[in-house]
Amino acid sequence: MADFTMPSLGADMDAGTLVEWLVREGDTVHRGDPMAVVDTDKSAIEVESFDDGVVERFLVEPGARVAVGTTLASLAPLDDAPTKVPAARSPGAATTPAAGPPARHGHHRRPHTPRAAPPPLRHHAAELGVDLTTLAGSGPDGTVTRADVDRAARASAPSPLPLQRRAEPGAATRPRPRRASPYARRLAAELGVDLASVTEVGGDGAVHAAQVLGAASTAVAPVPPPPPAATSPARVEPPPKPRGTGASRTTIAALMSRAKREIPHYYVATTVDLGPLTEWLRRSNRERGVSERILPAAALLKATALTARDHPELNGFWVDRAFVPGDDVHLGVAVHVRGGALVAPAIHRTADLTLPEVMAALRDLVARARSGRLRRAELADPTLTVTDLGDQGVEEVIGVIYPPQVALLGIGRVVERPWAMDGLIGVRPTVRLTLSGDHRATDGAAGARFLNTLEERLQHPEAL
């Protein structure tokens, strides 16, 4: 039997909140399948299973905050599934008729959930109120796809007939759960907003934080009764808490304090001519559609990943008083999310991706980070972090290393400056690059070599 435990999703995490389960008791899961959504005070993360097995029993209910390492659910081995998996018990599920014999010969106890459907698809179907057993799959070998679920949801939209004409006599009316992001659910609970009362939804048909905040602002508060006459002094309410002093800000403060206390930082910087890169991107983007064009940020990430592969002493971790190199280049990208929080999820094996793939991965990562749908591995695996604040208008970024990593690259905005080239002065697009290094693992000479290699790569963008 295997245990599914609360993982450590960063050096600063000692506990997390279980937001929701993406599977049910009796479901078959495989290594890498998302099982739950966990809130780390910074973002909601999808946590994957480390083992193959059958979900035998949930040990922690959604909403509970538990320490890292706490067992959240138990998994039975696949070989023992027919004898160990309990019969399905879901709220409102139809009971088996008394005259019908129980299932025998090791049949799966959850016939209403096809095995071919992975947990994310089952979760999507549950959100839309679609019974997967009623669908004829259009995928290979009759596999049910996401498109099949969406079609079934559209086809089962409420008809104009009154509900009482369609319901069986005596049947209870049970509203279908409202689709909402994990953060929207949490915010609604904090503000006392009923998700069913939210009339507006996002572009994907789900309720997001913006809609919850809008509903909260328009809600009419009940009129309090007049205070009783009393001779005691009036109670003085404390001033409102300043913005950005929540749990996420406290977590970041503790981690950065630790980083500056434990890591002896050194800094090296250089200004790079981006003329060759911007000109090459201008030419190559003419052949791409608007949605497929590559931004300089993606090219800088790819060049940084290739440089990190050439200088492995800056790509890894300081653990137990020794440097441990990374197994590959998993480039962390700093992203600002809700409430002023900051996360740095990884683009895995960045150096092996093509430029279009890096651009697509960057768009996807930023979108999911801001919607609270990151995955566990994306926060646990970064080997080197890049923080690009050029879009904020700053010219130079001198960052703090994210422990246990040993380096961080700061990128400023692109600025046109006078530049000497071939003995002539001209105006060129330039960028300021600053490397923060851990003096326990490397020194300024190693950092200088890293920046020199990176600058050389940016002068030959066709090789990226």
Sequence and secondary structure as in RCSB ss.txt:
>XXXX:A:sequence
MADFTMPSLGADMDAGTLVEWLVREGDTVHRGDPMAVVDTDKSAIEVESFDDGVVERFLVEPGARVAVGTTLASL
APLDDAPTKVPAARSPGAATTPAAGPPARHGHHRRPHTPRAAPPPLRHHAAELGVDLTTLAGSGPDGTVTRADVD
RAARASAPSPLPLQRRAEPGAATRPRPRRASPYARRLAAELGVDLASVTEVGGDGAVHAAQVLGAASTAVAPVPP
PPPAATSPARVEPPPKPRGTGASRTTIAALMSRAKREIPHYYVATTVDLGPLTEWLRRSNRERGVSERILPAAAL
LKATALTARDHPELNGFWVDRAFVPGDDVHLGVAVHVRGGALVAPAIHRTADLTLPEVMAALRDLVARARSGRLR
RAELADPTLTVTDLGDQGVEEVIGVIYPPQVALLGIGRVVERPWAMDGLIGVRPTVRLTLSGDHRATDGAAGARF
LNTLEERLQHPEAL
>XXXX:A:secstr
 EEEE    STT SEEEEEEESS TT EE TT EEEEEE SS EEEEE SS EEEEEE S TT EEETT EEEEE
E GGGHHHHS     TT     TTS    TT  S TTS TTS HHHHHHHHHHT  GGG    SGGG   HHHHH
HHHHHT   SS HHHHS TT         B HHHHHHHHHHT  GGG     TTSSB HHHHHHHHHH       
      S          TT SHHHHHHHHHHHHHHHH  EEEEEEEEE HHHHHHHHHHHTTS GGG   HHHHH
HHHHHHHHHH GGGSEEEETTEEEE SS  EEE EE GGG EE  EETTGGGS HHHHHHHHHHHHHHHHHT EE
HHHHH  SEEEEE GGGT S       TTBSEEEEE   EEEEEEETTEEEEEEEEEEEEEEETTT  HHHHHHH
HHHHHHHHT GGG 
